[in-house]
Amino acid sequence: MPNSNVSQQCVIIVGAGSMFDDAITQLLRERTDLLISHTIFSDEVAFLNVIKRDQPNLILMCESGSLDTRQVIDSISIDPIVIALCIFVIRLSNPVIDVYERPTLNEGKISYRQRSITASTANDFISILRESVR
């Protein structure tokens, strides 16, 4: 999706194709003015191509049993295209959002500062997300 409005912030939602991914995508499309795209993770190369094409401000990963977000983050972190990105990891069973931000390049690998934020409601989640894509 080309970024026709430079001021509009883009978020890529990536998951395993679950109802959880779909619900988060629908929630953000209905309740924010963010440009939202949703992709089902198949492999690192395809995912990096989506990142290159969409040029998001933030990646939102919906962790499920079949999507190991830590492994995905580790595998894409060697690509310079992710250097300016903030990555959120959310889970259906847990209100804690893991945030990977402020990447640095160390010995050819990108390392993120990780922190956790709790979102008790959908409104909390949307507020946290909006603050992060500014």
Phi, psi and omega in degrees: 000118180292147180269088184282336179246103186301332182277346180282131183273138184251135176235129173260126174260126181235138180201199182258009180088024182275168174297330177300312177304313182298319181295317178296317178301311180297316179304311183289326177293322182280328191247005176224167175259016179286149173277113187250130170234152182233133178225146175266127182291127175243315176199168185297318182297313179297320180294316177298324177296322176295318179298315179297319182290313187273338181047062184287161172271337183207146174247131178245112182259125177265105185281132176224178182304327184265356179243110178270096186297323180298317178296319179297313180299315179299320184286329180269348187290351177273354181267128182299341182296336182268001187301325183263006187266145170261136181241126175256141173238122179240156181227145179295322187271003188212129181281002181275128177258126173271129182243125177250116186216175179049061181293147174228152180263118179232117177052045176080004180232141180274130176247139180252150168277127182251137173217165180237142180230142177258130176243109184279335182226169176299322179296320176301313181301313181296319178298315179298316180297314180299318179297326185281336182266000179292000000 
